[in-house]
């Protein structure tokens, strides 16, 4: 793990500017903020040529790692923090073997290395925030033991807030930091449990970012889906399958398609029953068939594509029309597929919506109540009318679930198709005999 893995052009430019600015170390020494020995040590490396600093670190690395962290712990000025963070970054750059010099500082002082870094992470200075996040990611991702929550959770929360801030540099660095951390199981769990953690990543994708940012965000999602619980729940909670399918269909870079396909493979491998239905509804099977005919520079893509194609085809071939319908309901993405407008389908299957304590009817009613998508509302209102038409006791069930009131509200919906389907459904609710036994 190297600092270079978290890079940002703005951060590099600011680093170059800050290097040229003097820090009043002698004034700190006169004020009693640094000792004579600390002053002597820092003057040997502050604004010195890289080769000279490298030579000093080679012979006295542990001393300087401890010095930098101790100074961060007690000095408050922004320009001083900027300088020390640059020195730490320089020490770690291309020198992974120096990471333990910082992580083992806790042996001499339990507050080090993380307490001062987490404290200054909240400093109202963009450079200090982003440089600190960069360094924290490198140190935390290199720890051999699981990360304690009192260190991990504040950092993950800060990264999520940086993504939310809307500033491109904040977002870029924060997403890269997550990329370095999410290979660790405890970091996946922490992000999953952080408010707005997953939704902030998905909001980036919905904003049509460039190929590199798309790749980085989906790489984070791919790492997350190695967690069994997340693989089972992420599509149900966040509807990621249609979004990732759309991203892959419009992607111009092979690596974006590769990481989407790898994410889908994780979702099928870890939680097939939770994800295959939504993949079929998202028309992933014909897309995978198309991808399997393309030429790829990376053979792993073709292997993953063929795996997805075969798994989806196996599932598709075993589906009845009713299975297709329940898959569509489960996905929440209703559209005018043939089953909805088939009288034969409803004649044969309307009563099945009552199975398992009206499980499928309740899903249909929930979509009618909660969806804001006009297409979903129109199809759901239509299906409710078909259910009442073909199941003689349907009117009471629909009324008991509160759907009659909702479908009447939809008669004034702004969308004309929703209004029409709601009207047709209400007519059936009113005209059908009320049978309760």
C-alpha positions as CSV (number, residue, x, y, z in Angstrom):
1,X,0.0,0.0,0.0
2,X,1.5,3.3,-1.1
3,X,0.4,6.9,-0.7
4,X,0.5,7.1,-4.5
5,X,-2.6,4.9,-4.6
6,X,-4.6,7.9,-3.3
7,X,-3.6,10.7,-5.6
8,X,-5.3,13.9,-6.7
9,X,-4.0,16.7,-9.0
10,X,-5.2,19.5,-6.8
11,X,-3.6,17.9,-3.7
12,X,-0.3,17.6,-5.6
13,X,-0.4,21.2,-6.7
14,X,-1.1,22.5,-3.2
15,X,1.7,20.3,-1.8
16,X,4.2,22.0,-4.1
17,X,3.0,25.5,-3.0
18,X,3.1,24.7,0.7
19,X,6.6,23.3,0.5
20,X,7.9,26.7,-0.3
21,X,6.3,28.4,2.7
22,X,8.4,28.8,5.9
23,X,7.1,27.5,9.3
24,X,8.2,29.5,12.4
25,X,9.8,26.6,14.2
26,X,12.2,28.8,16.2
27,X,9.2,30.8,17.4
28,X,7.5,27.5,18.6
29,X,10.7,26.6,20.5
30,X,10.8,30.1,22.2
31,X,7.2,29.7,23.1
32,X,7.9,26.3,24.7
33,X,5.8,24.4,22.2
34,X,8.7,22.4,20.8
35,X,11.9,21.3,22.6
36,X,15.4,22.2,21.5
37,X,15.9,18.6,20.4
38,X,12.7,18.6,18.3
39,X,13.7,21.9,16.7
40,X,17.1,20.4,15.8
41,X,15.5,17.3,14.2
42,X,12.8,19.2,12.3
43,X,15.3,21.7,10.8
44,X,17.3,18.9,9.3
45,X,14.3,17.8,7.1
46,X,12.1,20.9,6.7
47,X,12.4,22.3,3.1
48,X,15.5,20.2,2.4
49,X,16.3,18.3,-0.8
50,X,14.6,14.9,-1.2
51,X,17.9,13.0,-1.3
52,X,19.1,14.5,1.9
53,X,15.8,13.7,3.7
54,X,15.8,10.2,2.4
55,X,19.3,9.7,3.8
56,X,18.2,10.9,7.2
57,X,15.1,8.7,7.2
58,X,17.2,5.7,6.2
59,X,19.3,6.0,9.3
60,X,16.8,7.5,11.8
61,X,13.3,6.6,10.5
62,X,11.7,5.7,13.8
63,X,12.8,8.9,15.5
64,X,11.2,11.0,12.7
65,X,8.0,9.0,12.6
66,X,7.6,9.7,16.3
67,X,8.6,13.3,15.9
68,X,6.0,14.0,13.2
69,X,3.2,12.4,15.1
70,X,4.1,14.1,18.3
71,X,4.2,17.5,16.7
72,X,0.8,16.9,15.1
73,X,-0.5,16.1,18.5
74,X,0.5,19.3,20.1
75,X,0.6,22.0,17.4
76,X,-2.6,23.7,16.2
77,X,-1.7,26.1,13.4
78,X,-2.9,25.1,10.0
79,X,0.3,26.0,8.2
80,X,2.2,23.8,10.6
81,X,-0.2,20.9,10.2
82,X,0.2,21.2,6.4
83,X,4.0,21.0,6.6
84,X,4.0,18.0,8.9
85,X,1.5,16.1,6.8
86,X,3.7,16.7,3.7
87,X,6.7,15.4,5.6
88,X,4.7,12.3,6.6
89,X,3.5,11.8,3.1
90,X,7.1,12.2,1.7
91,X,8.3,9.6,4.2
92,X,5.7,7.1,3.1
93,X,5.9,7.8,-0.6
94,X,7.3,4.7,-2.4
95,X,8.4,3.3,1.0
96,X,5.8,0.8,2.3
97,X,8.4,-0.6,4.7
98,X,8.1,2.7,6.6
99,X,4.4,2.3,7.4
100,X,5.1,0.2,10.6
101,X,7.3,3.1,11.9
102,X,4.1,5.1,12.2
103,X,1.6,2.3,13.1
104,X,3.9,1.1,15.9
105,X,4.1,4.6,17.5
106,X,1.3,3.4,19.8
107,X,3.9,1.3,21.7
108,X,5.4,4.5,23.1
109,X,2.2,6.6,23.2
110,X,-1.3,5.0,23.0
111,X,-2.7,8.2,21.3
112,X,-0.4,7.7,18.3
113,X,-0.7,7.5,15.4
114,X,-4.5,7.9,15.1
115,X,-5.8,10.4,17.7
116,X,-4.0,13.4,16.3
117,X,-4.8,12.5,12.7
118,X,-8.5,12.0,13.5
119,X,-8.5,15.3,15.4
120,X,-7.1,17.3,12.5
121,X,-9.4,15.5,10.0
122,X,-12.1,17.9,11.1
123,X,-9.9,21.0,10.5
124,X,-11.6,23.6,8.2
125,X,-8.8,23.5,5.7
126,X,-9.2,21.4,2.5
127,X,-5.6,20.5,2.2
128,X,-5.3,19.3,5.8
129,X,-8.5,17.3,5.5
130,X,-7.6,15.6,2.2
131,X,-3.9,15.0,3.0
132,X,-4.9,13.5,6.4
133,X,-7.5,11.2,4.8
134,X,-4.8,10.1,2.3
135,X,-2.4,9.2,5.1
136,X,-5.0,7.6,7.3
137,X,-6.1,5.3,4.5
138,X,-2.6,4.1,4.0
139,X,-1.9,3.4,7.7
140,X,-5.3,1.8,8.4
141,X,-5.3,-0.4,5.4
142,X,-1.9,-1.7,6.4
143,X,-2.8,-2.7,10.0
144,X,-2.5,-6.5,10.7
145,X,-5.3,-6.5,13.3
146,X,-9.0,-5.6,12.9
147,X,-9.5,-1.9,13.2
148,X,-11.2,-0.7,16.4
149,X,-14.5,1.1,15.8
150,X,-13.5,4.2,17.7
151,X,-10.9,4.8,15.0
152,X,-12.7,3.4,12.0
153,X,-16.2,4.8,12.3
154,X,-15.2,8.5,12.6
155,X,-13.0,8.1,9.6
156,X,-15.6,6.4,7.5
157,X,-18.2,9.0,8.5
158,X,-15.9,11.8,7.5
159,X,-15.2,10.1,4.1
160,X,-19.0,9.9,3.5
161,X,-19.4,13.6,4.4
162,X,-16.6,14.5,2.0
163,X,-18.4,12.6,-0.8
164,X,-21.6,14.4,0.1
165,X,-20.0,17.8,0.1
166,X,-20.2,18.0,-3.7
167,X,-16.6,19.3,-4.1
168,X,-14.9,17.3,-6.9
169,X,-11.6,17.1,-5.0
170,X,-13.2,16.0,-1.8
171,X,-15.2,13.3,-3.6
172,X,-12.2,12.1,-5.6
173,X,-10.0,11.6,-2.6
174,X,-12.7,10.2,-0.4
175,X,-13.7,7.5,-3.0
176,X,-10.1,6.6,-3.5
177,X,-9.7,6.2,0.3
178,X,-12.7,3.9,0.4
179,X,-11.1,1.8,-2.4
180,X,-8.0,1.3,-0.2
181,X,-10.0,0.4,2.9
182,X,-12.9,-1.8,1.6
183,X,-10.7,-4.9,1.1
184,X,-11.0,-5.2,4.9
185,X,-14.2,-6.9,6.2
186,X,-14.7,-4.5,9.1
187,X,-14.5,-1.5,6.7
188,X,-17.2,-3.0,4.5
189,X,-19.5,-3.4,7.6
190,X,-18.7,0.1,8.8
191,X,-19.5,1.7,5.5
192,X,-22.7,-0.4,5.1
193,X,-23.9,0.8,8.6
194,X,-22.9,4.5,8.0
195,X,-25.9,6.7,7.2
196,X,-25.8,7.8,3.5
197,X,-22.7,5.6,3.0
198,X,-24.0,3.5,0.1
199,X,-26.4,6.1,-1.2
200,X,-23.7,8.7,-1.6
201,X,-21.7,6.3,-3.9
202,X,-24.8,5.6,-5.9
203,X,-25.6,9.3,-6.2
204,X,-22.2,9.7,-7.9
205,X,-23.1,7.1,-10.5
206,X,-26.5,8.6,-11.1
207,X,-24.8,11.9,-11.9
208,X,-23.1,10.4,-15.0
209,X,-19.4,10.9,-13.9
210,X,-16.4,10.2,-16.1
211,X,-15.1,6.7,-16.7
212,X,-12.5,6.9,-14.0
213,X,-14.8,8.0,-11.3
214,X,-17.4,5.4,-12.5
215,X,-14.8,2.7,-12.2
216,X,-13.7,3.8,-8.8
217,X,-17.2,3.9,-7.3
218,X,-18.1,0.5,-8.8
219,X,-14.8,-0.9,-7.6
220,X,-16.0,0.1,-4.1
221,X,-19.3,-1.7,-4.7
222,X,-17.5,-4.8,-6.0
223,X,-15.5,-4.9,-2.7
224,X,-18.6,-4.4,-0.7
225,X,-20.3,-7.4,-2.3
226,X,-17.8,-9.8,-0.9
227,X,-19.7,-9.5,2.3
228,X,-22.6,-12.0,2.4
229,X,-25.1,-9.7,4.2
230,X,-24.4,-6.8,1.8
231,X,-24.7,-9.1,-1.2
232,X,-28.1,-10.3,0.0
233,X,-29.4,-6.8,0.8
234,X,-27.8,-4.2,-1.4
235,X,-30.2,-4.5,-4.4
236,X,-33.3,-4.8,-2.2
237,X,-32.3,-1.6,-0.3
238,X,-30.7,0.4,-3.1
239,X,-31.8,-1.0,-6.4
240,X,-28.2,-1.2,-7.7
241,X,-28.8,-3.9,-10.4
242,X,-30.7,-1.6,-12.9
243,X,-28.3,1.2,-12.2
244,X,-25.2,-0.9,-12.8
245,X,-26.7,-2.4,-15.9
246,X,-27.4,1.0,-17.3
247,X,-23.8,2.1,-16.5
248,X,-22.3,-0.9,-18.2
249,X,-24.6,-0.5,-21.3
250,X,-23.4,3.1,-21.8
251,X,-19.8,2.6,-20.8
252,X,-17.0,3.4,-23.2
253,X,-14.2,2.0,-21.2
254,X,-13.6,-1.8,-20.9
255,X,-12.6,-1.5,-17.3
256,X,-15.9,-0.1,-16.3
257,X,-17.8,-3.0,-17.9
258,X,-15.3,-5.4,-16.3
259,X,-15.9,-4.2,-12.7
260,X,-19.7,-4.1,-13.2
261,X,-19.6,-7.7,-14.5
262,X,-17.4,-8.8,-11.6
263,X,-19.8,-7.1,-9.1
264,X,-22.8,-9.0,-10.7
265,X,-20.8,-12.3,-10.4
266,X,-20.3,-11.6,-6.7
267,X,-24.1,-10.9,-6.3
268,X,-25.0,-14.2,-8.0
269,X,-22.4,-16.3,-6.2
270,X,-23.1,-14.9,-2.8
271,X,-26.9,-14.4,-3.0
272,X,-28.5,-15.9,-6.1
273,X,-32.1,-15.9,-4.9
274,X,-31.9,-12.3,-3.8
275,X,-30.4,-11.0,-7.1
276,X,-31.2,-13.2,-10.1
277,X,-34.9,-12.1,-10.3
278,X,-33.9,-8.5,-10.5
279,X,-31.2,-9.3,-13.1
280,X,-33.7,-11.0,-15.3
281,X,-36.1,-8.0,-15.0
282,X,-33.3,-5.7,-15.9
283,X,-32.8,-7.6,-19.1
284,X,-29.3,-8.6,-18.1
285,X,-29.5,-12.0,-20.0
286,X,-29.7,-10.5,-23.5
287,X,-27.0,-7.9,-22.5
288,X,-24.7,-10.7,-21.4
289,X,-25.3,-12.7,-24.6
290,X,-24.3,-9.5,-26.5
291,X,-21.2,-9.0,-24.4
292,X,-20.1,-12.7,-24.9
293,X,-19.7,-12.1,-28.6
294,X,-17.4,-9.1,-28.2
295,X,-13.6,-9.1,-28.3
296,X,-11.9,-8.3,-24.9
297,X,-8.4,-7.4,-24.1
298,X,-8.9,-8.9,-20.6
299,X,-9.9,-12.6,-20.6
300,X,-11.3,-12.4,-17.1
301,X,-14.2,-10.3,-18.5
302,X,-15.2,-13.0,-20.9
303,X,-15.1,-15.7,-18.2
304,X,-17.3,-13.6,-15.9
305,X,-19.7,-12.7,-18.8
306,X,-20.1,-16.4,-19.7
307,X,-20.7,-17.3,-16.1
308,X,-23.4,-14.6,-15.8
309,X,-25.0,-15.6,-19.1
310,X,-25.1,-19.3,-18.2
311,X,-26.5,-18.7,-14.7
312,X,-29.2,-16.3,-16.0
313,X,-30.2,-18.6,-18.8
314,X,-30.5,-21.5,-16.4
315,X,-32.8,-19.4,-14.2
316,X,-34.7,-18.1,-17.2
317,X,-35.3,-21.5,-18.8
318,X,-36.8,-22.8,-15.5
319,X,-39.2,-19.8,-15.1
320,X,-43.0,-20.1,-15.5
321,X,-44.8,-17.0,-16.6
322,X,-45.9,-16.6,-13.0
323,X,-42.3,-16.8,-11.9
324,X,-41.5,-14.0,-14.3
325,X,-44.3,-11.9,-12.9
326,X,-43.2,-12.4,-9.2
327,X,-39.6,-11.7,-10.2
328,X,-40.8,-8.4,-11.7
329,X,-42.8,-7.6,-8.6
330,X,-39.8,-8.4,-6.4
331,X,-37.6,-6.1,-8.4
332,X,-40.0,-3.2,-8.0
333,X,-39.6,-2.4,-11.7
334,X,-43.0,-3.0,-13.3
335,X,-43.3,-2.4,-17.0
336,X,-45.7,-3.5,-19.8
337,X,-44.3,-7.0,-20.2
338,X,-46.8,-9.4,-21.9
339,X,-48.0,-11.1,-18.7
340,X,-49.7,-7.9,-17.5
341,X,-52.1,-7.6,-20.5
342,X,-52.8,-11.3,-20.9
343,X,-56.3,-12.3,-19.8
344,X,-55.3,-15.9,-19.8
345,X,-52.4,-15.2,-17.4
346,X,-54.7,-13.4,-14.9
347,X,-57.4,-16.1,-15.3
348,X,-54.9,-18.8,-14.3
349,X,-52.8,-16.9,-11.8
350,X,-54.8,-14.1,-10.0
351,X,-55.6,-16.4,-7.1
352,X,-51.9,-17.2,-6.6
353,X,-51.4,-13.6,-5.4
354,X,-53.1,-14.8,-2.2
355,X,-50.5,-17.5,-1.4
356,X,-48.5,-17.2,1.8
357,X,-50.9,-14.8,3.4
358,X,-51.3,-12.6,0.3
359,X,-47.5,-12.1,-0.1
360,X,-47.5,-11.1,-3.7
361,X,-50.7,-9.0,-3.4
362,X,-49.0,-7.1,-0.5
363,X,-46.0,-6.4,-2.7
364,X,-48.2,-5.1,-5.5
365,X,-50.0,-2.8,-3.0
366,X,-46.8,-1.6,-1.5
367,X,-45.5,-0.6,-5.0
368,X,-48.8,1.2,-5.6
369,X,-48.4,3.1,-2.3
370,X,-44.7,3.8,-2.3
371,X,-43.5,4.1,-5.9
372,X,-43.0,7.5,-7.5
373,X,-42.4,6.1,-11.0
374,X,-45.4,6.8,-13.2
375,X,-44.8,3.6,-15.2
376,X,-44.8,1.4,-12.1
377,X,-47.9,3.1,-10.8
378,X,-49.8,2.6,-14.1
379,X,-48.9,-1.0,-14.3
380,X,-49.6,-1.7,-10.6
381,X,-53.1,0.0,-10.9
382,X,-53.8,-2.1,-14.0
383,X,-52.7,-5.3,-12.2
384,X,-54.9,-4.5,-9.2
385,X,-57.9,-4.2,-11.5
386,X,-57.0,-7.5,-13.2
387,X,-56.8,-9.2,-9.8
388,X,-60.2,-8.0,-8.8
389,X,-61.7,-8.9,-12.2
390,X,-60.4,-12.5,-12.0
391,X,-60.6,-13.3,-8.3
392,X,-64.2,-12.9,-7.0
393,X,-63.2,-12.2,-3.4
394,X,-60.5,-9.7,-4.5
395,X,-62.4,-6.6,-3.7
396,X,-62.4,-7.2,0.1
397,X,-58.7,-8.2,0.1
398,X,-57.7,-5.0,-1.8
399,X,-59.9,-2.8,0.4
400,X,-58.5,-4.4,3.6
401,X,-54.9,-3.6,2.5
402,X,-55.8,0.0,1.8
403,X,-55.3,-0.2,-1.9
404,X,-58.7,1.0,-2.9
405,X,-58.1,4.4,-1.2
406,X,-54.7,4.7,-2.9
407,X,-55.9,3.8,-6.4
408,X,-58.7,6.4,-6.1
409,X,-56.1,9.0,-5.2
410,X,-54.2,8.1,-8.4
411,X,-57.2,9.1,-10.5
412,X,-55.9,12.7,-10.1
413,X,-52.2,11.8,-10.8
414,X,-50.4,14.2,-13.2
415,X,-49.6,11.3,-15.6
416,X,-52.4,10.5,-18.0
417,X,-51.7,6.8,-18.2
418,X,-51.7,6.5,-14.4
419,X,-55.0,8.3,-14.3
420,X,-56.5,6.0,-17.0
421,X,-55.3,2.8,-15.3
422,X,-56.5,4.0,-11.9
423,X,-59.9,4.8,-13.3
424,X,-60.2,1.4,-14.9
425,X,-59.2,-0.3,-11.7
426,X,-61.7,1.8,-9.6
427,X,-64.5,0.8,-12.1
428,X,-63.7,-2.8,-11.5
429,X,-63.6,-2.3,-7.7
430,X,-67.0,-0.6,-7.8
431,X,-68.7,-2.9,-10.3
432,X,-67.5,-6.3,-9.0
433,X,-69.7,-7.9,-6.4
434,X,-68.4,-7.8,-2.8
435,X,-67.9,-11.5,-1.8
436,X,-66.4,-12.0,1.7
437,X,-66.9,-15.8,2.1
